[in-house]
Amino acid sequence: MSEPIYDRVVIVTGAGSGFGRLISQKCGALGARVVCADVDEAQAAATAETIRAAGHQAMFQRADVTRLDDMRALAAGAVDRFGAIDVMVNNAGTMPLAFYRDHEAAMDAWARCIDVNIKGVLHGIVAVHDQMLSQGRGHVVNLSSIYGNFPVAGAGVYGATKAAVNFLSESLRVESQGRIKVTTVRPTGVPATNLAGGIVNPEATLGITGHNTADMAARFEALLAGQLPARELDRDDIGYFALDPESLTDQIVYAINQPWGVSIAEITVRASGEGYVL
């Protein structure tokens, strides 16, 4: 018996690397027809090729989520190739953590964060909305963050963009019940991702660790030195201290791989022994 996701057409933005590549590959492995979109066309193509090499169906298309015309063209390309759009995963995002005092260094990155994290999600929704309604069903998955749960020092702009994603998601769910289902994903801290490359001021991460900052810093230092206790690196141990990308994307794909009548509305996945406080 095939999985519910089998043969569904799944668009993934930011599919060229990180969470987007993993989501694309895992959906493809379950039989979905995957549309890999990224502002870096070569990276999107590479992801699609890994899926096809494994014997599954995939296409790629360059798309800048900040440009509505690109997103509409992406949706049209998916329909031309596969005849439908069943799932839209608005994954592309940036995380320029910085304090307000860092504004001279951070302003350009903050402006792009607003464009990618808010406008990008809105553009993704708008691009597929009418097609999903005409089909009679669809599923939108939006990547938010635990930073959108509560305002903290060092994440004023980033957290605000993710709070906006929560609002966009929930309002779409309310408007579209019985026609489009919506899943909001709020990742916890996942160190092994390229999101960290966008951090403007590393000290701005203290907002997510709060009173556990000193302990978390010591554990990361131990990790880099190869001295972290083995149990804290074991996903099967209650002391597992930092979530890996595979574990998070497995749960995102689980939410996609549901019968049409079942909607997993929100997901937060944590390492059981982590010290993130939001």
C-alpha positions as CSV (number, residue, x, y, z in Angstrom):
1,M,0.0,0.0,0.0
2,S,1.4,3.4,-1.0
3,E,2.0,6.3,1.3
4,P,-0.5,9.2,1.2
5,I,2.2,11.4,-0.2
6,Y,2.7,9.1,-3.2
7,D,2.3,11.0,-6.5
8,R,1.5,14.3,-4.9
9,V,3.2,17.3,-6.4
10,V,5.4,19.0,-3.8
11,I,7.1,22.4,-4.4
12,V,9.9,23.2,-2.0
13,T,11.6,26.6,-1.9
14,G,15.2,26.9,-0.7
15,A,15.6,23.3,-2.0
16,G,19.2,23.8,-3.0
17,S,20.6,23.1,0.5
18,G,19.8,22.6,4.2
19,F,16.3,21.7,5.2
20,G,15.0,22.3,1.7
21,R,17.2,19.7,0.2
22,L,16.4,17.2,2.9
23,I,12.7,17.8,2.6
24,S,12.8,17.4,-1.2
25,Q,14.8,14.2,-1.0
26,K,12.6,12.6,1.6
27,C,9.4,13.5,-0.2
28,G,10.8,12.1,-3.4
29,A,11.8,8.9,-1.7
30,L,8.2,8.4,-0.6
31,G,7.0,8.8,-4.2
32,A,6.1,12.5,-4.4
33,R,6.8,14.4,-7.6
34,V,9.1,17.2,-6.4
35,V,9.6,20.7,-7.7
36,C,13.0,21.9,-6.4
37,A,13.2,25.7,-6.3
38,D,16.1,27.9,-5.2
39,V,17.6,31.3,-6.1
40,D,20.7,29.3,-6.9
41,E,19.7,27.3,-10.0
42,A,22.7,25.0,-9.9
43,Q,21.9,24.0,-6.4
44,A,18.3,23.3,-7.2
45,A,19.3,21.3,-10.2
46,A,21.7,19.3,-8.0
47,T,18.9,18.4,-5.5
48,A,16.6,17.4,-8.3
49,E,19.3,15.2,-9.8
50,T,19.8,13.3,-6.5
51,I,16.1,12.5,-6.5
52,R,16.0,11.4,-10.1
53,A,19.2,9.3,-9.6
54,A,17.3,7.4,-6.9
55,G,14.6,6.6,-9.4
56,H,12.0,9.2,-8.5
57,Q,10.5,12.2,-10.2
58,A,11.8,15.8,-9.8
59,M,12.2,19.0,-11.7
60,F,14.0,22.2,-10.8
61,Q,13.4,25.9,-11.4
62,R,15.2,29.0,-10.4
63,A,13.0,31.2,-8.2
64,D,13.7,34.2,-6.0
65,V,11.0,34.1,-3.4
66,T,11.2,37.9,-3.0
67,R,9.9,38.3,-6.6
68,L,6.2,37.5,-7.0
69,D,6.7,37.0,-10.8
70,D,9.3,34.3,-10.1
71,M,6.9,32.5,-7.7
72,R,4.0,32.6,-10.2
73,A,6.3,31.3,-12.9
74,L,7.4,28.5,-10.5
75,A,3.8,27.5,-9.9
76,A,3.0,27.6,-13.6
77,G,6.1,25.4,-14.3
78,A,4.9,22.8,-11.8
79,V,1.5,22.7,-13.3
80,D,2.9,22.5,-16.9
81,R,5.2,19.6,-15.9
82,F,3.1,17.6,-13.4
83,G,-0.5,18.9,-13.8
84,A,-1.1,20.1,-10.3
85,I,0.3,21.6,-7.1
86,D,-0.6,19.6,-4.0
87,V,1.9,20.9,-1.5
88,M,3.8,24.1,-1.2
89,V,6.6,24.2,1.3
90,N,7.7,27.8,2.0
91,N,11.1,26.9,3.4
92,A,13.5,29.6,2.2
93,G,14.6,31.9,5.0
94,T,17.4,33.9,6.5
95,M,18.4,34.4,10.2
96,P,20.4,37.6,10.7
97,L,20.5,37.7,14.5
98,A,21.8,41.0,15.8
99,F,21.1,43.6,18.5
100,Y,19.6,46.9,17.7
101,R,23.0,48.5,18.5
102,D,24.3,46.5,15.5
103,H,22.1,48.3,13.1
104,E,24.9,49.7,11.0
105,A,26.2,46.3,10.2
106,A,22.8,44.5,10.2
107,M,20.5,46.8,8.3
108,D,21.0,45.3,4.8
109,A,20.6,41.8,6.2
110,W,17.5,42.7,8.2
111,A,15.9,44.2,5.0
112,R,16.6,41.0,3.1
113,C,15.3,39.0,6.0
114,I,12.0,40.9,5.9
115,D,11.8,40.3,2.1
116,V,12.6,36.6,2.2
117,N,10.9,35.5,5.5
118,I,7.7,37.6,5.1
119,K,7.2,38.5,1.5
120,G,8.7,35.2,0.4
121,V,6.0,33.2,2.3
122,L,3.3,35.5,1.2
123,H,4.4,35.2,-2.4
124,G,4.5,31.4,-2.1
125,I,0.9,31.4,-0.7
126,V,-0.4,33.7,-3.4
127,A,1.4,31.8,-6.2
128,V,-0.4,28.5,-5.4
129,H,-3.6,29.7,-3.9
130,D,-5.9,29.8,-6.9
131,Q,-4.5,26.6,-8.4
132,M,-5.2,24.7,-5.1
133,L,-8.7,26.1,-4.9
134,S,-9.4,25.1,-8.5
135,Q,-8.2,21.6,-7.7
136,G,-10.4,21.5,-4.6
137,R,-7.6,20.8,-2.2
138,G,-4.0,21.7,-1.3
139,H,-1.5,21.9,1.5
140,V,0.7,24.9,2.5
141,V,3.6,24.3,4.8
142,N,5.3,27.4,6.2
143,L,8.7,27.3,8.1
144,S,8.5,29.6,11.1
145,S,10.7,29.3,14.2
146,I,10.5,29.2,18.0
147,Y,11.9,32.8,17.8
148,G,8.4,33.7,16.6
149,N,7.0,32.6,20.0
150,F,8.1,35.5,22.1
151,P,10.3,38.6,21.6
152,V,13.9,38.3,23.0
153,A,17.1,40.4,22.8
154,G,19.1,39.8,19.7
155,A,16.2,38.6,17.5
156,G,13.9,41.6,17.1
157,V,13.8,41.6,13.3
158,Y,14.2,37.9,12.8
159,G,11.6,37.0,15.5
160,A,9.2,39.6,14.0
161,T,9.4,37.9,10.6
162,K,8.6,34.5,12.1
163,A,5.7,35.9,14.1
164,A,4.4,37.3,10.8
165,V,4.7,33.8,9.3
166,N,2.6,32.5,12.2
167,F,-0.1,35.1,11.4
168,L,0.0,34.4,7.7
169,S,-0.3,30.7,8.3
170,E,-3.2,30.9,10.8
171,S,-5.2,33.4,8.8
172,L,-4.8,31.1,5.7
173,R,-6.0,28.1,7.7
174,V,-9.1,30.0,8.9
175,E,-9.9,31.3,5.4
176,S,-9.4,28.0,3.7
177,Q,-10.7,25.2,6.0
178,G,-12.0,22.3,3.9
179,R,-10.0,23.5,0.9
180,I,-6.4,24.2,1.8
181,K,-4.8,22.7,4.9
182,V,-1.9,24.6,6.6
183,T,1.0,23.4,8.7
184,T,3.2,25.9,10.6
185,V,6.7,24.5,11.5
186,R,8.5,26.2,14.4
187,P,12.0,24.7,14.4
188,T,14.0,24.8,17.6
189,G,17.8,25.5,17.4
190,V,19.3,23.1,14.9
191,P,23.1,23.9,14.9
192,A,24.1,21.9,11.8
193,T,22.4,24.1,9.2
194,N,23.5,26.9,7.0
195,L,21.1,29.4,8.7
196,A,23.8,30.1,11.2
197,G,25.9,31.6,8.5
198,G,23.6,34.6,8.4
199,I,24.1,35.6,12.0
200,V,25.4,39.1,12.2
201,N,26.4,39.1,15.9
202,P,27.1,35.7,17.5
203,E,26.3,37.1,20.9
204,A,22.7,37.7,19.8
205,T,22.0,34.0,20.2
206,L,21.7,34.5,23.9
207,G,18.0,35.2,23.6
208,I,17.3,31.6,22.6
209,T,19.3,30.2,25.5
210,G,18.4,32.6,28.3
211,H,19.4,31.3,31.7
212,N,21.0,28.3,30.0
213,T,23.5,30.4,28.0
214,A,26.6,29.5,30.0
215,D,25.7,25.8,30.1
216,M,25.0,25.7,26.3
217,A,28.2,27.6,25.5
218,A,30.2,25.0,27.5
219,R,28.5,22.1,25.8
220,F,29.2,23.5,22.3
221,E,32.8,24.1,23.3
222,A,32.9,20.5,24.4
223,L,31.3,19.3,21.2
224,L,33.9,21.2,19.1
225,A,36.7,19.7,21.2
226,G,35.3,16.2,20.8
227,Q,34.7,16.0,24.6
228,L,30.9,16.0,24.7
229,P,29.5,12.9,26.5
230,A,28.4,10.3,24.0
231,R,24.9,10.2,25.4
232,E,24.3,13.8,24.5
233,L,25.0,13.0,20.9
234,D,22.7,10.0,20.8
235,R,19.2,10.6,19.4
236,D,18.0,7.6,21.3
237,D,19.1,9.1,24.7
238,I,17.0,11.5,26.8
239,G,20.0,13.7,27.2
240,Y,20.4,14.4,23.4
241,F,21.3,18.1,23.4
242,A,21.0,19.5,19.9
243,L,18.5,18.5,17.2
244,D,19.9,17.3,13.9
245,P,18.4,18.4,10.5
246,E,17.3,14.8,9.6
247,S,15.2,14.5,12.8
248,L,13.4,17.8,12.1
249,T,12.8,17.1,8.4
250,D,11.5,13.6,9.2
251,Q,8.7,15.3,11.1
252,I,8.0,17.9,8.5
253,V,7.6,15.1,5.9
254,Y,5.4,13.2,8.3
255,A,3.0,16.2,8.4
256,I,2.9,16.2,4.6
257,N,2.5,12.4,4.4
258,Q,-1.1,12.4,5.9
259,P,-4.4,11.6,4.3
260,W,-6.1,14.7,2.9
261,G,-8.6,14.8,5.7
262,V,-5.9,15.0,8.4
263,S,-4.1,18.2,9.1
264,I,-1.2,18.6,11.4
265,A,-1.5,22.3,12.1
266,E,1.7,23.0,14.1
267,I,5.0,21.3,14.7
268,T,7.8,22.1,17.1
269,V,10.5,19.4,17.3
270,R,13.1,19.6,20.0
271,A,16.1,17.7,21.3
272,S,15.0,16.3,24.6
273,G,18.1,17.5,26.4
274,E,18.5,20.9,24.8
275,G,18.7,24.2,26.6
276,Y,16.7,26.5,24.3
277,V,14.1,28.3,26.3
278,L,11.6,29.7,23.8
